[in-house]
């Protein structure tokens, strides 16, 4: 960018050179031609000035040279200004996210935000537990890559709460389904085969559509995109869903209930993982043996 502007400035500066520099050498003027030149330049035969109604040639040359000089100076100033901006941008790149119609400049602070979140209890000595340092990865973006590869702890906590809620529902469904099935829906006690049974039943298919639409609406309404760089306007996991108004009851300890939900969600994620493991390796998880824990290849062979 800057070299092209410098070239333009040099070209404009060349125009400042007097126009006679571009006039080639000519033969010595005769007396007649000298008199003609005197009259054209506004001088009489005796050297005195004469009036003329035509515009002055020298004034036109001077105005053109002055205009060219001003253009050259403006081009040089513009080249320096843009060159300085270019160097500053290249020396210190600025991270910018587009959030709706606004540009957001991210700032470090993931590790600090993690220290203020709910989750630390007697199991961790009352201190935040993060042995692998995931909460620090966002702050390291500013140190060694600058492309925001790693998410803010807001995004990680939102994902943890969401997976915990899904697994709490899933674990309860896996256990209850073995003893009770909803009338009118496929009567399949094995949770491994239940989804295939729902796909083949017209009534169950409508239920799957309802669940899918509900999930899409909730995810679209509360999509935590700004949580990736720590600018989400709500607390992670807070969807404003409290139909029984628990939070408005007297002496309600919100932090305690949040901690309880977080712990139960973590336990449920381990529980669902154990169901998967017991299905693939029967007997690998205590107390789950016999809960339809049969590998697909063993079942087909029998």
C-alpha positions as CSV (number, residue, x, y, z in Angstrom):
1,X,0.0,0.0,0.0
2,X,2.6,2.5,1.0
3,X,5.0,2.0,-2.0
4,X,2.3,2.8,-4.5
5,X,1.4,6.0,-2.6
6,X,5.1,7.0,-2.6
7,X,5.3,6.5,-6.3
8,X,2.3,8.7,-6.8
9,X,3.8,11.4,-4.5
10,X,7.0,11.3,-6.6
11,X,5.1,11.6,-9.8
12,X,3.2,14.6,-8.4
13,X,6.5,16.2,-7.2
14,X,8.0,15.9,-10.7
15,X,5.2,18.2,-11.9
16,X,6.6,20.9,-9.7
17,X,9.6,21.3,-11.9
18,X,9.4,24.4,-14.2
19,X,7.9,23.7,-17.5
20,X,11.0,25.0,-19.4
21,X,12.8,21.9,-18.3
22,X,10.8,20.0,-20.8
23,X,11.5,22.4,-23.7
24,X,14.1,21.2,-26.1
25,X,17.0,23.5,-27.3
26,X,16.1,25.8,-30.2
27,X,17.9,28.2,-32.6
28,X,18.7,31.7,-31.5
29,X,15.6,33.9,-31.9
30,X,15.6,36.6,-34.6
31,X,14.8,40.2,-33.9
32,X,11.3,39.8,-35.1
33,X,10.7,36.8,-33.0
34,X,12.2,38.6,-30.0
35,X,9.8,41.5,-30.4
36,X,6.9,39.0,-30.6
37,X,8.0,37.3,-27.4
38,X,8.3,40.7,-25.6
39,X,4.8,41.6,-26.7
40,X,3.5,38.1,-25.6
41,X,5.1,38.4,-22.2
42,X,3.6,41.9,-21.6
43,X,6.7,44.0,-22.3
44,X,7.0,46.8,-24.9
45,X,9.9,47.4,-27.1
46,X,11.5,49.7,-24.6
47,X,11.2,47.2,-21.7
48,X,8.1,48.8,-20.2
49,X,5.0,46.7,-19.3
50,X,2.1,46.8,-21.7
51,X,-1.5,45.9,-20.8
52,X,-3.2,42.9,-22.3
53,X,-6.7,41.5,-22.0
54,X,-5.5,37.9,-22.4
55,X,-4.6,35.8,-19.3
56,X,-1.0,35.9,-18.2
57,X,1.0,32.8,-19.3
58,X,3.4,33.1,-16.4
59,X,0.5,33.2,-13.9
60,X,-0.9,30.0,-15.3
61,X,2.4,28.2,-15.1
62,X,2.9,29.4,-11.5
63,X,-0.6,28.3,-10.4
64,X,-0.1,24.9,-12.0
65,X,3.2,24.4,-10.3
66,X,1.8,25.4,-7.0
67,X,-1.2,23.0,-7.4
68,X,1.2,20.2,-8.3
69,X,3.3,20.9,-5.2
70,X,0.2,20.8,-3.0
71,X,-0.9,17.5,-4.5
72,X,2.6,16.0,-3.9
73,X,2.6,17.1,-0.3
74,X,-0.8,15.7,0.3
75,X,0.2,12.3,-1.3
76,X,3.3,12.1,0.8
77,X,1.4,12.9,4.0
78,X,-1.2,10.3,3.2
79,X,1.5,7.7,2.4
80,X,3.1,8.3,5.8
81,X,-0.1,8.1,7.7
82,X,-1.3,4.9,6.1
83,X,2.2,3.4,6.4
84,X,2.2,4.2,10.1
85,X,-1.2,2.5,10.6
86,X,-0.1,-0.5,8.6
87,X,3.0,-0.9,10.8
88,X,1.0,-0.6,14.0
89,X,-1.6,-3.2,12.9
90,X,1.2,-5.6,11.8
91,X,3.1,-5.1,15.0
92,X,0.1,-5.5,17.4
93,X,-2.7,-7.5,15.9
94,X,-6.1,-6.8,17.5
95,X,-8.6,-9.7,18.2
96,X,-12.2,-8.8,17.3
97,X,-15.3,-10.9,17.4
98,X,-18.5,-9.9,15.6
99,X,-21.5,-10.2,18.0
100,X,-24.7,-9.3,16.1
101,X,-24.0,-5.8,14.8
102,X,-21.2,-5.0,17.2
103,X,-17.5,-5.8,17.3
104,X,-16.3,-7.2,20.6
105,X,-12.6,-7.1,21.7
106,X,-11.9,-10.1,23.9
107,X,-9.9,-9.8,27.1
108,X,-8.2,-12.4,29.2
109,X,-9.8,-13.4,32.5
110,X,-11.0,-17.0,32.2
111,X,-8.9,-18.3,35.1
112,X,-10.2,-15.5,37.3
113,X,-13.8,-16.2,36.4
114,X,-13.4,-19.8,37.2
115,X,-12.3,-19.0,40.7
116,X,-15.6,-17.2,41.3
117,X,-17.8,-20.0,39.9
118,X,-19.8,-22.5,41.9
119,X,-18.3,-26.0,42.0
120,X,-15.7,-26.1,44.8
121,X,-16.7,-28.1,47.9
122,X,-15.3,-30.4,50.5
123,X,-14.2,-32.9,47.9
124,X,-11.7,-30.4,46.6
125,X,-10.8,-28.8,49.8
126,X,-12.9,-25.8,49.1
127,X,-10.7,-24.8,46.1
128,X,-11.5,-24.9,42.4
129,X,-10.5,-28.2,40.9
130,X,-8.9,-28.1,37.5
131,X,-5.9,-30.4,37.4
132,X,-5.5,-30.2,33.6
133,X,-5.8,-26.4,33.5
134,X,-8.6,-26.1,31.0
135,X,-9.7,-22.8,32.6
136,X,-6.3,-21.4,31.8
137,X,-6.4,-22.2,28.1
138,X,-8.4,-19.2,27.0
139,X,-5.9,-16.8,28.7
140,X,-3.0,-18.6,26.8
141,X,-4.6,-17.6,23.5
142,X,-3.2,-14.1,24.2
143,X,0.2,-15.5,24.8
144,X,1.1,-17.8,22.0
145,X,-1.5,-18.0,19.1
146,X,-3.8,-15.0,19.2
147,X,-6.6,-16.8,17.2
148,X,-8.9,-17.7,20.1
149,X,-8.6,-21.5,19.6
150,X,-9.5,-22.3,23.2
151,X,-12.8,-21.4,24.8
152,X,-13.5,-19.3,27.9
153,X,-14.5,-21.0,31.1
154,X,-18.0,-19.7,30.5
155,X,-18.3,-22.0,27.5
156,X,-16.9,-25.0,29.4
157,X,-19.3,-24.5,32.4
158,X,-22.3,-24.2,30.0
159,X,-21.3,-27.4,28.3
160,X,-20.8,-29.2,31.7
161,X,-24.2,-28.2,33.0
162,X,-25.9,-29.1,29.7
163,X,-24.3,-32.5,29.5
164,X,-25.1,-33.1,33.2
165,X,-28.8,-32.4,32.7
166,X,-29.1,-34.6,29.6
167,X,-27.3,-37.5,31.5
168,X,-29.6,-37.1,34.5
169,X,-32.6,-37.6,32.3
170,X,-30.9,-40.4,30.3
171,X,-29.8,-42.4,33.4
172,X,-33.3,-42.2,34.9
173,X,-34.8,-43.3,31.6
174,X,-32.4,-46.2,31.3
175,X,-33.2,-47.5,34.7
176,X,-37.0,-46.9,34.8
177,X,-37.6,-48.3,31.3
178,X,-36.4,-51.7,32.4
179,X,-39.3,-52.0,34.8
180,X,-42.0,-49.7,33.3
181,X,-42.9,-48.5,29.9
182,X,-45.5,-45.8,29.0
183,X,-48.7,-47.3,27.7
184,X,-49.4,-46.8,24.0
185,X,-45.7,-46.6,23.2
186,X,-43.4,-49.5,22.2
187,X,-43.0,-51.9,25.2
188,X,-39.2,-52.4,25.0
189,X,-37.4,-52.7,28.3
190,X,-33.9,-52.8,26.8
191,X,-32.6,-49.2,26.5
192,X,-30.3,-50.3,23.7
193,X,-33.2,-51.4,21.5
194,X,-35.6,-48.7,22.5
195,X,-34.7,-46.1,19.9
196,X,-35.0,-48.5,17.0
197,X,-38.4,-49.5,18.4
198,X,-39.5,-45.8,18.5
199,X,-38.4,-45.4,14.9
200,X,-40.6,-48.2,13.7
201,X,-43.7,-47.0,15.7
202,X,-45.8,-44.1,14.2
203,X,-46.9,-42.8,17.6
204,X,-43.3,-42.9,19.0
205,X,-42.1,-41.1,15.8
206,X,-44.3,-38.1,16.7
207,X,-42.8,-38.1,20.2
208,X,-39.3,-38.0,18.7
209,X,-40.3,-35.1,16.5
210,X,-41.7,-33.2,19.5
211,X,-38.5,-33.8,21.5
212,X,-36.3,-32.7,18.5
213,X,-38.3,-29.5,17.9
214,X,-38.2,-28.6,21.6
215,X,-34.5,-29.1,21.7
216,X,-33.9,-27.0,18.6
217,X,-36.1,-24.1,20.0
218,X,-34.3,-24.1,23.3
219,X,-30.8,-24.3,21.7
220,X,-31.7,-21.5,19.3
221,X,-33.1,-19.2,21.9
222,X,-30.3,-19.7,24.5
223,X,-27.4,-20.4,22.1
224,X,-24.2,-19.5,24.2
225,X,-22.1,-18.2,21.3
226,X,-20.7,-15.3,23.3
227,X,-19.6,-17.6,26.1
228,X,-16.7,-18.7,23.9
229,X,-14.9,-15.4,24.6
230,X,-16.5,-14.7,28.0
231,X,-19.1,-12.2,27.0
232,X,-22.3,-14.1,27.5
233,X,-24.9,-12.0,29.2
234,X,-26.3,-14.7,31.5
235,X,-24.9,-17.1,34.0
236,X,-23.9,-20.5,32.5
237,X,-26.8,-22.8,32.7
238,X,-29.4,-20.1,33.6
239,X,-32.2,-20.5,31.1
240,X,-34.7,-18.6,33.2
241,X,-36.7,-21.8,33.7
242,X,-38.3,-22.0,37.2
243,X,-42.0,-22.8,36.8
244,X,-42.4,-23.7,40.5
245,X,-40.8,-20.4,41.6
246,X,-38.2,-22.1,43.8
247,X,-35.8,-19.2,43.6
248,X,-38.4,-16.8,45.0
249,X,-39.2,-18.8,48.1
250,X,-37.9,-17.4,51.5
251,X,-34.5,-18.6,52.7
252,X,-33.8,-20.3,49.3
253,X,-30.1,-20.8,48.9
254,X,-29.5,-20.5,45.1
255,X,-25.7,-21.3,45.3
256,X,-26.4,-24.5,47.3
257,X,-28.9,-25.7,44.7
258,X,-26.6,-24.8,41.9
259,X,-23.8,-26.9,43.5
260,X,-26.3,-29.8,44.0
261,X,-27.3,-29.7,40.4
262,X,-23.7,-29.6,39.3
263,X,-22.7,-32.6,41.4
264,X,-25.7,-34.7,40.4
265,X,-25.0,-33.9,36.8
266,X,-21.4,-35.0,37.1
267,X,-22.5,-38.2,38.8
268,X,-25.1,-38.8,36.1
269,X,-22.4,-38.4,33.4
270,X,-20.3,-41.1,35.1
271,X,-23.5,-43.2,35.4
272,X,-24.3,-43.1,31.7
273,X,-20.7,-43.8,30.8
274,X,-20.9,-46.9,33.1
275,X,-24.1,-48.1,31.3
276,X,-22.3,-47.9,28.0
277,X,-19.3,-49.7,29.4
278,X,-21.4,-52.4,30.9
279,X,-23.2,-52.9,27.6
280,X,-20.0,-53.4,25.7
281,X,-18.2,-55.4,28.5
282,X,-20.8,-57.2,30.5
283,X,-20.0,-57.4,34.2
284,X,-17.4,-54.5,34.0
285,X,-19.5,-52.3,36.3
286,X,-20.7,-53.5,39.7
287,X,-24.5,-53.7,40.3
288,X,-25.3,-53.4,36.6
289,X,-24.8,-57.0,35.7
290,X,-28.1,-58.3,34.3
291,X,-29.4,-54.9,33.3
292,X,-29.6,-55.9,29.6
293,X,-25.9,-55.8,29.5
294,X,-25.3,-57.9,26.4
295,X,-22.9,-57.1,23.6
296,X,-24.5,-56.9,20.1
297,X,-22.2,-59.7,18.8
298,X,-23.0,-62.0,21.7
299,X,-26.7,-61.4,21.3
300,X,-26.7,-62.1,17.6
301,X,-24.6,-65.3,18.2
302,X,-27.0,-66.6,20.7
